[in-house]
Amino acid sequence: MGFLNPQVLYLLGLAGLPILIHFLGRKKYKEVYFSDIRLLKNLEKDAIRKVKISQILVLLLRTLIILFLILSFAKPYLSEVVKSLFIRKNSRLNLVIDNSLSMSCLVNNSNVLEESISYLSALSQKFEYPFYLSVYTTTNNKPVIKDRRIEAEEDFISSIKRISITNLEGKLDITLSNILKEIEGNENVENYVWIVTDLQESNLGSGNEISNMINGLNKWDIVPVIIKTDFELKNFAITGNLSTGLISTNNPLIVNLQINNWDTVASEIPVTLYVNDEKVGKDVVNIEPVGREVVQFKIMPQKNGFTTGYAEIRNDNLPADNKWYFVVYLPERIKILIVGKTGQDIRYIYNALTSSRSDYYDVDISSVNQINYYELLSYDIVIFSNVCYLKNEQIARLKELVSKSTSIVVFPGDDCDLGGYNNLWHNILGFPKLVKFLGSKVEEAFVSLGKFDREHQLFVNVFRKDVDILSNVRFFKVPVFDIDNDDHAIIYYSDGNPFLIECKDDSRTLGFLIATGIDGRWSDLPFKGFFPVLLNRIIAYLSNTSSFNLIKSTGEQYVIENVGKKAVEEIKMVGPDKRVFYPLIERNKLVFDRFDDTGFFEVYSENSIMKELAVNISLSEIGNSFLDQRTFERRYKVDKNKFVWIDLNEKSKENYTMIEKKDLSTIFIILVVSLLIIETFLSRINRVSSERDGE
């Protein structure tokens, strides 16, 4: 047994105080002889014997109370070898190293990962060699080292020092799942699992997964060891997004920035915005401890094509998350494909697009049967009019279209019944559900357009507030759609049903559903001046959404669809450090490996730039929540006996010799309280006995 406060043991002499007080307080009696009555003498002897025994017990209890109280203040503990830290000969160590970005945070003139590796190196002196080592990183699904035989301490140290920090997000739950599968396939080997991590909450996955993984390891008699380094959270992280909406050389682009404060003190942070390497704005935000603040900048794109920019905050303990990059693309020409069942389904849409913006649009038309002859993914926008039945191969191409950056505009029509529309557009592609049709054969019975969202980007600088052009359009047949929380109804009919719906998948705009036929039989919309205005605004709005697909995160892949053999030889990517990347070929796709750095990447074809991309730190690495042991146990419902926790900031020599302390202070406090209760009870009995004898 050891003591954390051994100096308190000098007070053990105080345990003799009850004995000293007892002897000093003894009463002296003068003997007086009475008549020899044997019965009285025997009674007297019995009473004295009982009193002495009780007094001795009380004296002993008081001595023990003082003794145990002093020992509890000395904080006694028992030491024992931690089984999970003692690597035995011919066993296998499954070592998980968190090499995500947050592990590069500066601490003690190094970083968190280097501190952890130094600890592992010192601990390796006590291992039994040889053993087998498998090293996993939280940023890679596959083991970096697989069952390597480690013959000596030097082998182990050289193996773990190969691990370097990345800009990628970590996924500890997936890594533990892979380890558990390996252990289940090698049950004849004694396994150990060590986890080196900063326990950034956003990298842990769901609570159930982590808890299940630890329970799964426990079933194999494995107690995982979590090795954590706490560090000063002197860090601020920046992320952002671009306002969705209509972007042009005449409309401002809103840059929304969010600054996260990891620190426990409030701070003032200057934020600077650069566009095409020129400083265009600056602001200062006050951020509360472990809080976040939002700041907005407005910029005006000066030209068509690619515009690059970034926002920056001052350097701190983690410089990699102090910049957020963005790219905006304003196309010089927009490629549009109109698909209809008949020429009448296409006619008015084509006229509306080509009458005023023929210099800005490349418009192609196609019947439903001819879709296969077009490279759909080469178009920026595809408009479907009166199309509700497609062949299986056409549906497959359309699903691929929806999953990529091409936007879709849908007009129902006479050939769209409930079953046909819902099967294609709702069930397969996720557009709003068609509920029913409302209409009348009497021309005088009609509805008009009613309220609309004036704040939407479609209507910026379009209408004066005192003009209501929408009521001039008459509709004789109205399809009724049921919209969910993701979708946004922008214009309503006068009867309250939605007319113009922005269809979204989470935050990404898939396209628009315009709830009317456009062949001239459902309404007089095709003959009104409002129709080309509305359609051109929709096209301009959707063409801007491609800008948001130019902003990527570290760890993402970049895929180019539908390329020919010639294009494969011509396409390459150049990173911010001028490294050149070449794609892998997968069928008719080009796949660039996941981004591992931040900044601007340029995609070239025939030595000319075809696309610019901005790559930023993953959002999960910007989170400011790092768990301590108690929070980890509570949030993920993990019992403290199911794992071993080592905090390197509280390490001592015992850690290096693989000794675990079991605190005994609580046990001694319980003993003190129990003895006090017994002592109080016996003292009361003695007092009552003395009072009776006195009587």
VMD Tcl script that draws the C-alpha trace (Angstrom):
set ca {
  {0.00 0.00 0.00}
  {1.22 3.51 -0.83}
  {0.19 7.04 0.11}
  {-0.28 10.10 -2.07}
  {0.14 12.41 0.95}
  {2.68 10.56 3.11}
  {3.53 13.68 5.15}
  {0.16 13.35 6.90}
  {1.41 10.10 8.48}
  {3.45 12.17 10.95}
  {0.17 12.79 12.74}
  {-0.26 9.09 13.58}
  {1.00 9.81 17.10}
  {-2.32 11.51 17.76}
  {-3.92 8.06 17.79}
  {-2.55 7.66 21.34}
  {-4.54 10.63 22.67}
  {-7.54 8.55 23.88}
  {-5.21 6.29 25.90}
  {-3.37 9.26 27.40}
  {-6.62 10.98 28.34}
  {-7.90 7.73 29.87}
  {-4.93 7.35 32.24}
  {-4.88 11.01 33.18}
  {-8.57 10.94 34.00}
  {-8.61 7.81 36.19}
  {-10.24 8.39 39.63}
  {-8.53 7.19 42.87}
  {-10.84 5.50 45.38}
  {-10.27 5.11 49.13}
  {-11.00 1.59 50.37}
  {-13.61 1.33 53.14}
  {-14.28 -2.12 54.55}
  {-17.81 -3.17 55.40}
  {-19.20 -6.34 56.82}
  {-18.34 -9.45 54.96}
  {-21.43 -9.95 52.82}
  {-20.41 -12.33 50.04}
  {-23.37 -11.67 47.82}
  {-22.67 -7.92 47.61}
  {-19.00 -8.51 46.85}
  {-19.80 -10.84 43.94}
  {-22.25 -8.34 42.46}
  {-19.64 -5.60 42.75}
  {-17.00 -7.67 40.92}
  {-19.36 -8.48 38.05}
  {-20.33 -4.83 37.60}
  {-16.70 -3.66 37.60}
  {-15.71 -6.32 35.06}
  {-18.51 -5.24 32.64}
  {-17.64 -1.57 32.95}
  {-13.95 -2.20 32.28}
  {-14.67 -4.24 29.13}
  {-16.95 -1.49 27.75}
  {-14.41 1.20 28.57}
  {-11.62 -0.74 26.85}
  {-13.79 -1.18 23.72}
  {-14.62 2.55 23.61}
  {-10.95 3.37 24.09}
  {-9.98 1.05 21.23}
  {-12.68 2.48 18.95}
  {-11.58 6.06 19.59}
  {-7.98 5.12 18.84}
  {-8.99 3.41 15.57}
  {-11.18 6.38 14.55}
  {-8.25 8.78 14.83}
  {-5.92 6.29 13.12}
  {-8.26 5.69 10.14}
  {-9.05 9.40 9.83}
  {-5.35 10.24 9.52}
  {-4.85 7.41 7.01}
  {-7.75 8.65 4.87}
  {-6.16 12.13 4.68}
  {-2.91 10.46 3.58}
  {-4.83 9.04 0.57}
  {-3.80 5.39 0.65}
  {-3.87 3.29 -2.51}
  {-3.11 -0.24 -3.62}
  {-0.94 -0.77 -6.68}
  {-1.37 -3.57 -9.16}
  {-0.15 -4.36 -12.66}
  {-2.71 -3.36 -15.31}
  {-3.31 -6.45 -17.39}
  {-4.27 -4.45 -20.49}
  {-0.95 -2.60 -20.41}
  {1.26 -5.66 -20.02}
  {2.03 -6.87 -23.55}
  {2.98 -10.52 -23.34}
  {5.20 -12.55 -25.60}
  {3.56 -13.80 -28.83}
  {0.42 -11.74 -28.23}
  {-0.98 -9.18 -30.67}
  {-1.28 -5.46 -30.01}
  {-3.97 -3.71 -32.06}
  {-2.90 -0.08 -31.84}
  {-5.31 2.66 -32.96}
  {-3.66 6.02 -33.58}
  {-5.84 9.05 -34.17}
  {-3.99 10.99 -36.87}
  {-6.82 13.40 -37.68}
  {-6.17 17.12 -37.92}
  {-6.99 17.98 -34.30}
  {-4.08 15.79 -33.12}
  {-1.70 18.39 -34.60}
  {-2.71 20.94 -31.96}
  {0.42 22.34 -30.32}
  {1.29 21.19 -26.78}
  {4.59 21.29 -24.85}
  {6.60 22.48 -27.88}
  {5.33 19.54 -29.92}
  {1.86 18.32 -30.82}
  {-0.66 15.92 -29.33}
  {0.36 12.99 -31.55}
  {4.08 13.40 -30.81}
  {3.36 13.52 -27.06}
  {1.38 10.30 -27.32}
  {4.06 8.51 -29.34}
  {6.70 9.56 -26.78}
  {4.61 7.94 -24.07}
  {4.21 4.73 -26.07}
  {7.96 4.64 -26.69}
  {8.68 4.85 -22.96}
  {6.06 2.23 -22.19}
  {7.56 -0.22 -24.69}
  {10.51 -0.85 -22.35}
  {8.27 -3.13 -20.29}
  {6.89 -5.20 -23.17}
  {7.70 -8.89 -23.61}
  {9.24 -9.52 -27.01}
  {8.52 -10.76 -29.60}
  {4.88 -9.86 -30.18}
  {2.77 -8.95 -33.22}
  {1.72 -5.41 -34.03}
  {-1.21 -4.15 -36.12}
  {-1.49 -0.37 -36.43}
  {-4.73 1.33 -37.48}
  {-5.34 5.03 -38.07}
  {-8.74 6.65 -37.64}
  {-8.46 8.25 -41.10}
  {-7.94 4.98 -42.97}
  {-10.26 1.99 -43.11}
  {-7.38 -0.44 -43.63}
  {-4.53 -1.23 -41.19}
  {-1.32 0.69 -41.85}
  {0.70 -2.20 -40.38}
  {-0.69 -5.73 -40.34}
  {0.62 -8.38 -37.90}
  {4.24 -7.24 -38.01}
  {6.53 -9.28 -35.76}
  {8.20 -6.93 -33.26}
  {11.48 -8.35 -32.00}
  {12.69 -5.45 -29.86}
  {11.84 -2.03 -28.51}
  {13.49 -0.32 -31.50}
  {11.18 -2.16 -33.92}
  {8.12 -0.92 -32.07}
  {9.29 2.70 -31.89}
  {10.25 2.84 -35.57}
  {6.85 1.38 -36.53}
  {4.74 3.92 -34.68}
  {6.89 6.91 -35.66}
  {5.90 6.30 -39.27}
  {2.40 7.59 -38.53}
  {1.92 11.22 -39.54}
  {-0.91 13.69 -39.05}
  {-3.35 14.32 -41.89}
  {-5.95 16.99 -42.65}
  {-8.64 14.32 -42.69}
  {-11.46 13.56 -40.27}
  {-11.18 10.57 -37.97}
  {-13.76 7.81 -37.62}
  {-13.00 5.90 -34.43}
  {-16.20 3.84 -34.49}
  {-15.42 2.41 -37.95}
  {-11.83 1.65 -36.95}
  {-12.92 -0.25 -33.82}
  {-15.46 -2.17 -35.89}
  {-12.69 -3.32 -38.25}
  {-10.49 -4.38 -35.32}
  {-13.33 -6.37 -33.78}
  {-13.79 -8.26 -37.05}
  {-10.07 -9.09 -37.11}
  {-10.16 -10.32 -33.52}
  {-13.17 -12.52 -34.20}
  {-11.20 -14.15 -37.00}
  {-8.09 -14.71 -34.81}
  {-9.54 -15.89 -31.52}
  {-6.57 -18.15 -30.71}
  {-4.24 -15.16 -30.23}
  {-4.14 -13.05 -27.07}
  {-5.21 -9.58 -28.22}
  {-4.76 -6.11 -26.77}
  {-6.43 -2.93 -28.02}
  {-4.90 0.48 -27.36}
  {-6.47 3.71 -28.58}
  {-4.42 6.91 -28.84}
  {-6.85 9.81 -29.35}
  {-7.91 13.29 -28.27}
  {-11.55 12.10 -28.10}
  {-12.91 14.83 -30.35}
  {-16.63 14.11 -30.10}
  {-17.39 14.65 -33.79}
  {-15.01 11.77 -34.67}
  {-16.58 9.18 -32.37}
  {-19.72 8.36 -34.32}
  {-22.92 7.47 -32.53}
  {-22.91 6.61 -28.84}
  {-24.42 3.19 -29.42}
  {-21.66 2.21 -31.86}
  {-18.80 3.09 -29.48}
  {-20.54 1.36 -26.58}
  {-21.22 -1.73 -28.69}
  {-17.60 -1.89 -29.85}
  {-16.26 -1.74 -26.27}
  {-18.77 -4.36 -25.12}
  {-17.76 -6.52 -28.08}
  {-14.11 -6.31 -27.05}
  {-15.01 -7.14 -23.44}
  {-16.70 -10.34 -24.63}
  {-13.28 -11.46 -25.88}
  {-11.79 -10.61 -22.46}
  {-10.17 -7.49 -23.90}
  {-10.18 -4.27 -21.89}
  {-9.36 -1.45 -24.32}
  {-6.89 1.19 -23.18}
  {-7.68 4.81 -24.05}
  {-4.56 6.99 -24.02}
  {-5.52 10.67 -24.13}
  {-3.55 13.89 -24.03}
  {-5.39 16.97 -22.88}
  {-4.16 20.27 -24.25}
  {-4.89 23.95 -23.99}
  {-7.72 24.70 -26.37}
  {-6.15 27.93 -27.64}
  {-7.72 27.56 -31.03}
  {-10.24 29.25 -33.29}
  {-11.64 27.52 -36.37}
  {-13.37 29.07 -39.37}
  {-15.86 27.55 -41.78}
  {-18.46 28.99 -44.12}
  {-20.90 28.70 -46.98}
  {-22.12 30.74 -49.91}
  {-25.66 32.06 -50.03}
  {-27.79 29.98 -52.33}
  {-29.53 32.13 -54.82}
  {-29.16 34.23 -57.90}
  {-25.54 35.19 -58.50}
  {-24.47 37.36 -61.39}
  {-22.27 40.32 -62.17}
  {-25.22 42.50 -61.09}
  {-26.17 40.66 -57.90}
  {-24.05 40.36 -54.74}
  {-22.75 37.06 -53.43}
  {-23.17 36.62 -49.68}
  {-20.32 34.82 -47.93}
  {-21.45 33.42 -44.55}
  {-18.62 32.65 -42.14}
  {-18.75 30.90 -38.77}
  {-15.91 31.16 -36.25}
  {-15.73 28.54 -33.46}
  {-13.96 29.26 -30.18}
  {-12.39 26.17 -28.55}
  {-11.08 28.19 -25.62}
  {-12.73 28.69 -22.23}
  {-12.23 32.47 -22.35}
  {-13.93 35.06 -24.55}
  {-11.93 36.62 -27.38}
  {-12.01 39.21 -30.13}
  {-11.12 37.70 -33.50}
  {-10.41 39.73 -36.66}
  {-11.77 38.13 -39.86}
  {-10.39 39.14 -43.27}
  {-11.84 38.31 -46.70}
  {-9.79 38.02 -49.89}
  {-11.12 37.68 -53.45}
  {-8.70 36.77 -56.24}
  {-5.87 37.42 -53.74}
  {-7.06 40.98 -53.05}
  {-8.24 42.07 -49.61}
  {-11.87 43.16 -49.92}
  {-13.23 43.17 -46.36}
  {-12.47 42.93 -42.65}
  {-14.54 42.56 -39.49}
  {-14.01 41.78 -35.81}
  {-16.19 39.32 -33.89}
  {-16.52 38.82 -30.14}
  {-16.84 35.13 -29.31}
  {-17.98 33.72 -25.99}
  {-16.07 30.83 -24.33}
  {-16.61 27.58 -26.26}
  {-18.98 29.53 -28.48}
  {-19.44 30.51 -32.11}
  {-20.25 33.65 -34.04}
  {-21.39 34.32 -37.62}
  {-20.17 37.14 -39.84}
  {-21.32 38.02 -43.38}
  {-19.57 39.66 -46.30}
  {-21.11 40.73 -49.62}
  {-19.02 40.66 -52.77}
  {-19.86 41.48 -56.37}
  {-18.40 39.08 -58.96}
  {-16.60 41.18 -61.57}
  {-16.66 38.73 -64.47}
  {-17.96 35.43 -65.74}
  {-15.89 32.32 -65.17}
  {-14.15 31.27 -61.94}
  {-13.69 33.61 -58.97}
  {-11.60 32.37 -56.04}
  {-11.49 33.68 -52.51}
  {-10.81 32.83 -48.89}
  {-11.51 34.11 -45.39}
  {-8.77 34.13 -42.79}
  {-8.36 34.49 -39.02}
  {-5.14 34.83 -37.02}
  {-2.85 31.86 -36.40}
  {-3.13 29.88 -33.17}
  {-2.30 26.40 -31.86}
  {-3.90 24.78 -34.92}
  {-3.12 26.88 -38.04}
  {-4.70 24.46 -40.53}
  {-8.27 25.50 -39.69}
  {-7.66 29.26 -39.86}
  {-8.65 29.63 -43.53}
  {-11.82 28.85 -45.45}
  {-11.62 28.71 -49.26}
  {-14.37 29.15 -51.84}
  {-14.82 29.22 -55.62}
  {-17.69 30.86 -57.52}
  {-18.44 30.00 -61.12}
  {-20.54 32.24 -63.35}
  {-20.94 30.35 -66.62}
  {-20.38 32.24 -69.84}
  {-23.02 30.04 -71.49}
  {-25.58 27.71 -69.94}
  {-26.35 24.38 -71.63}
  {-30.05 23.48 -71.46}
  {-31.91 20.41 -72.74}
  {-35.72 20.49 -73.09}
  {-37.41 17.05 -73.12}
  {-41.10 16.69 -74.03}
  {-43.48 14.08 -75.31}
  {-44.65 16.25 -78.23}
  {-43.52 19.43 -79.91}
  {-46.32 21.34 -78.18}
  {-44.81 20.39 -74.79}
  {-41.51 22.00 -75.81}
  {-42.58 24.95 -77.95}
  {-43.39 27.63 -75.36}
  {-40.43 26.74 -73.13}
  {-38.05 27.00 -76.08}
  {-39.50 30.36 -77.16}
  {-39.25 31.78 -73.62}
  {-35.56 30.86 -73.37}
  {-34.41 31.88 -76.84}
  {-36.35 35.10 -77.28}
  {-34.24 37.18 -74.89}
  {-31.11 35.22 -73.89}
  {-30.08 33.42 -77.08}
  {-26.54 34.75 -76.64}
  {-26.33 33.24 -73.15}
  {-27.99 29.83 -73.58}
  {-27.19 26.76 -75.64}
  {-30.63 25.14 -75.93}
  {-31.25 21.65 -77.32}
  {-34.61 19.88 -77.61}
  {-35.42 16.18 -77.49}
  {-38.42 13.89 -77.49}
  {-38.66 11.26 -74.77}
  {-37.53 8.50 -77.13}
  {-34.40 10.40 -78.14}
  {-33.00 10.98 -74.62}
  {-30.47 8.17 -75.02}
  {-28.74 10.07 -77.82}
  {-27.82 12.94 -75.51}
  {-25.07 13.09 -72.88}
  {-27.36 14.31 -70.12}
  {-24.54 15.04 -67.69}
  {-23.03 17.54 -70.12}
  {-26.01 19.85 -69.57}
  {-26.30 22.36 -66.76}
  {-30.11 22.13 -66.67}
  {-32.62 19.62 -68.09}
  {-36.30 20.62 -68.41}
  {-38.97 17.88 -68.57}
  {-42.43 18.78 -69.87}
  {-45.29 16.25 -69.78}
  {-42.83 13.39 -69.12}
  {-43.97 10.75 -66.61}
  {-43.13 7.42 -68.22}
  {-39.55 6.35 -69.01}
  {-37.80 3.08 -69.80}
  {-35.62 1.44 -67.15}
  {-32.35 2.50 -68.77}
  {-33.65 6.07 -69.07}
  {-34.64 6.06 -65.40}
  {-31.14 4.88 -64.46}
  {-29.60 7.79 -66.37}
  {-32.06 10.22 -64.80}
  {-31.21 8.98 -61.28}
  {-27.54 9.57 -62.04}
  {-28.45 13.03 -63.29}
  {-30.22 13.88 -60.02}
  {-27.27 12.64 -57.93}
  {-24.84 14.94 -59.78}
  {-24.77 18.69 -60.20}
  {-27.21 18.93 -63.14}
  {-30.45 20.67 -62.14}
  {-33.95 19.62 -63.23}
  {-37.13 21.58 -63.98}
  {-40.40 19.59 -64.20}
  {-43.72 20.60 -65.80}
  {-46.54 18.01 -65.53}
  {-48.90 17.58 -68.48}
  {-51.95 15.83 -69.88}
  {-50.15 12.47 -70.04}
  {-49.13 12.63 -66.36}
  {-51.68 10.73 -64.29}
  {-51.27 10.17 -60.54}
  {-49.68 6.74 -60.88}
  {-47.24 7.65 -63.64}
  {-46.08 10.89 -62.07}
  {-45.67 9.55 -58.53}
  {-43.88 6.39 -59.63}
  {-41.23 8.35 -61.54}
  {-40.85 11.75 -59.94}
  {-41.90 11.08 -56.34}
  {-41.02 7.45 -55.54}
  {-37.80 7.23 -57.55}
  {-36.47 10.79 -57.70}
  {-37.86 12.36 -54.53}
  {-39.92 15.21 -55.99}
  {-43.20 16.26 -54.24}
  {-46.11 13.82 -54.36}
  {-49.04 14.50 -56.73}
  {-52.28 14.19 -54.74}
  {-55.05 15.12 -57.19}
  {-56.15 17.44 -60.00}
  {-58.53 20.37 -59.63}
  {-60.20 21.90 -62.68}
  {-63.29 22.82 -64.63}
  {-64.35 22.63 -68.25}
  {-65.93 26.06 -67.90}
  {-63.41 28.70 -68.96}
  {-64.83 31.29 -66.56}
  {-63.88 29.07 -63.60}
  {-60.21 29.63 -62.90}
  {-57.69 30.45 -60.21}
  {-54.81 32.89 -60.37}
  {-51.49 33.12 -58.59}
  {-51.60 34.36 -55.02}
  {-48.99 35.01 -52.38}
  {-45.29 34.44 -53.02}
  {-42.01 34.64 -51.14}
  {-40.76 38.13 -51.99}
  {-37.49 37.48 -50.11}
  {-36.47 34.60 -52.35}
  {-33.52 35.24 -54.65}
  {-35.72 34.59 -57.68}
  {-37.54 37.86 -57.10}
  {-34.67 40.19 -56.19}
  {-35.12 43.40 -58.23}
  {-37.96 41.84 -60.28}
  {-41.19 43.37 -58.93}
  {-42.02 46.66 -57.31}
  {-43.82 46.10 -54.04}
  {-46.91 47.92 -55.29}
  {-47.26 45.76 -58.43}
  {-48.95 42.36 -58.42}
  {-48.40 40.88 -61.87}
  {-49.16 37.35 -60.66}
  {-52.93 37.86 -60.51}
  {-53.11 38.41 -64.29}
  {-52.43 34.73 -65.07}
  {-55.45 32.35 -65.25}
  {-55.28 28.60 -64.51}
  {-58.11 26.24 -65.46}
  {-56.52 22.97 -64.26}
  {-54.46 22.76 -61.07}
  {-52.41 19.74 -59.92}
  {-52.23 19.55 -56.11}
  {-48.88 18.51 -54.60}
  {-47.93 17.48 -51.08}
  {-44.59 19.05 -50.10}
  {-42.34 17.94 -47.23}
  {-40.05 19.90 -44.93}
  {-37.10 19.90 -47.33}
  {-39.05 21.49 -50.18}
  {-39.90 25.19 -50.37}
  {-43.10 26.55 -51.94}
  {-42.16 29.92 -53.45}
  {-45.40 30.84 -55.27}
  {-48.92 29.70 -54.34}
  {-52.16 29.58 -56.28}
  {-54.92 31.88 -55.06}
  {-56.62 28.81 -53.52}
  {-53.55 28.10 -51.37}
  {-52.05 25.20 -53.32}
  {-48.34 25.44 -54.26}
  {-47.50 26.55 -57.81}
  {-43.68 26.92 -57.83}
  {-41.74 24.50 -55.60}
  {-37.99 24.46 -55.00}
  {-37.16 20.77 -54.55}
  {-34.31 19.99 -52.19}
  {-32.37 17.05 -50.86}
  {-31.35 18.29 -47.42}
  {-29.75 21.65 -48.29}
  {-28.96 20.90 -51.96}
  {-31.38 22.21 -54.58}
  {-32.33 19.44 -57.03}
  {-34.47 21.66 -59.21}
  {-37.95 23.17 -59.52}
  {-41.43 21.74 -59.95}
  {-43.82 24.12 -61.76}
  {-47.34 22.87 -61.04}
  {-48.97 23.40 -64.42}
  {-48.95 22.07 -67.95}
  {-47.24 24.36 -70.42}
  {-48.93 23.45 -73.69}
  {-51.53 26.25 -73.42}
  {-54.48 24.07 -72.39}
  {-54.09 24.24 -68.60}
  {-53.59 28.02 -68.37}
  {-52.71 31.15 -70.28}
  {-49.28 31.31 -68.57}
  {-47.35 30.58 -71.82}
  {-48.88 33.71 -73.39}
  {-48.04 36.10 -70.55}
  {-44.89 38.19 -70.25}
  {-44.45 36.82 -66.74}
  {-43.55 33.33 -68.04}
  {-40.21 34.11 -69.78}
  {-39.22 36.34 -66.84}
  {-39.92 33.54 -64.36}
  {-38.25 30.83 -66.45}
  {-35.11 32.89 -67.07}
  {-34.81 33.67 -63.35}
  {-35.14 29.96 -62.55}
  {-32.41 29.10 -65.08}
  {-30.08 31.78 -63.70}
  {-30.76 30.64 -60.13}
  {-30.10 26.97 -60.90}
  {-26.95 27.71 -62.89}
  {-25.45 29.25 -59.75}
  {-25.94 26.07 -57.70}
  {-22.98 24.52 -59.52}
  {-20.77 26.93 -57.57}
  {-21.65 25.13 -54.37}
  {-20.40 21.86 -55.82}
  {-16.99 23.47 -56.33}
  {-16.40 23.58 -52.56}
  {-15.10 20.26 -51.24}
  {-13.78 18.88 -47.95}
  {-10.62 16.97 -47.20}
  {-11.30 13.26 -47.58}
  {-13.71 13.67 -50.50}
  {-13.07 12.26 -53.96}
  {-13.59 14.19 -57.17}
  {-15.34 12.30 -59.96}
  {-15.74 13.27 -63.62}
  {-18.57 11.37 -65.32}
  {-18.95 10.19 -68.91}
  {-15.50 10.74 -70.38}
  {-13.99 9.15 -73.45}
  {-10.61 7.47 -73.80}
  {-9.07 10.58 -75.29}
  {-10.18 12.71 -72.35}
  {-8.54 10.31 -69.90}
  {-5.14 11.07 -71.37}
  {-5.71 14.83 -71.28}
  {-7.20 15.43 -67.82}
  {-5.10 16.11 -64.74}
  {-5.38 18.02 -61.46}
  {-2.86 20.44 -59.96}
  {-2.88 21.04 -56.20}
  {-2.01 24.17 -54.19}
  {1.57 22.93 -53.77}
  {1.80 22.36 -57.56}
  {1.67 18.59 -57.21}
  {0.08 16.94 -60.23}
  {-2.61 14.28 -59.76}
  {-3.84 11.86 -62.40}
  {-7.21 10.09 -62.16}
  {-8.07 6.43 -61.91}
  {-10.33 5.06 -64.63}
  {-13.56 3.35 -63.51}
  {-15.70 2.42 -66.53}
  {-16.62 5.76 -68.06}
  {-15.64 7.77 -64.98}
  {-12.45 9.47 -63.85}
  {-11.84 9.30 -60.10}
  {-9.27 11.47 -58.36}
  {-8.10 10.18 -54.98}
  {-9.48 11.89 -51.90}
  {-8.22 15.38 -51.13}
  {-5.61 15.42 -48.37}
  {-4.73 19.11 -48.43}
  {-6.59 22.43 -48.32}
  {-6.53 25.24 -50.86}
  {-7.33 25.61 -54.55}
  {-7.14 22.69 -56.98}
  {-7.25 23.20 -60.75}
  {-8.55 20.57 -63.18}
  {-6.94 20.80 -66.62}
  {-7.98 19.43 -69.98}
  {-5.58 19.92 -72.88}
  {-3.58 22.35 -70.70}
  {-6.55 24.69 -70.15}
  {-8.47 25.02 -66.89}
  {-11.84 23.27 -67.07}
  {-12.68 23.61 -63.36}
  {-11.38 25.11 -60.11}
  {-12.13 23.56 -56.74}
  {-11.80 24.88 -53.20}
  {-10.95 22.29 -50.54}
  {-11.46 22.95 -46.82}
  {-11.04 21.12 -43.55}
  {-13.90 18.72 -42.84}
  {-16.58 20.16 -40.55}
  {-16.10 17.32 -38.06}
  {-12.52 18.51 -37.41}
  {-13.69 22.03 -36.61}
  {-15.88 20.89 -33.70}
  {-14.78 22.21 -30.31}
  {-16.00 19.36 -28.08}
  {-13.29 17.11 -26.58}
  {-14.40 14.59 -23.97}
  {-12.88 13.86 -20.58}
  {-13.31 10.50 -18.87}
  {-16.51 11.28 -16.98}
  {-18.20 12.87 -19.99}
  {-17.16 9.94 -22.18}
  {-18.60 7.42 -19.70}
  {-21.86 9.33 -19.30}
  {-22.50 10.29 -22.92}
  {-21.62 6.92 -24.43}
  {-22.97 4.85 -21.51}
  {-19.68 3.02 -20.97}
  {-18.91 1.60 -17.53}
  {-15.50 2.70 -16.21}
  {-14.59 -0.91 -15.47}
  {-14.84 -1.82 -19.16}
  {-11.81 0.19 -20.26}
  {-8.57 1.65 -18.91}
  {-8.11 5.42 -19.08}
  {-4.68 7.03 -19.19}
  {-4.45 10.81 -19.15}
  {-0.92 11.78 -20.19}
  {-1.21 15.11 -18.39}
  {-1.52 13.21 -15.10}
  {1.09 10.56 -15.85}
  {3.67 9.52 -13.23}
  {6.33 6.86 -12.92}
  {3.64 4.35 -12.12}
  {2.20 4.76 -15.60}
  {5.50 3.89 -17.21}
  {5.82 0.75 -15.07}
  {2.26 -0.19 -15.93}
  {0.93 0.17 -12.37}
  {-2.65 1.10 -11.61}
  {-3.63 2.83 -8.36}
  {-6.79 1.86 -6.52}
  {-7.76 4.63 -4.08}
  {-8.63 3.41 -0.57}
  {-9.54 6.80 0.97}
  {-13.27 6.17 0.61}
  {-12.99 2.82 2.38}
  {-11.24 4.43 5.36}
  {-13.86 7.21 5.54}
  {-16.61 4.56 5.63}
  {-14.75 2.77 8.44}
  {-14.45 6.03 10.42}
  {-18.19 6.70 10.13}
  {-19.04 3.11 11.12}
  {-16.73 3.19 14.15}
  {-18.17 6.55 15.24}
  {-21.65 5.05 15.28}
  {-20.49 2.04 17.35}
  {-18.47 4.27 19.71}
  {-21.48 6.53 20.30}
  {-23.66 3.51 21.10}
  {-21.16 2.00 23.58}
  {-20.50 5.36 25.27}
  {-24.22 5.75 25.83}
  {-24.41 2.28 27.41}
  {-21.47 3.11 29.71}
  {-23.11 6.36 30.76}
  {-26.39 4.64 31.61}
  {-24.53 1.93 33.59}
  {-22.58 4.54 35.55}
  {-25.78 6.41 36.42}
  {-27.40 3.21 37.69}
  {-24.34 2.35 39.81}
  {-24.41 5.83 41.28}
  {-27.98 5.34 42.37}
}
mol new
graphics top color blue
foreach p $ca { graphics top sphere $p radius 0.5 }
foreach p [lrange $ca 0 end-1] q [lrange $ca 1 end] { graphics top cylinder $p $q radius 0.2 }
display resetview
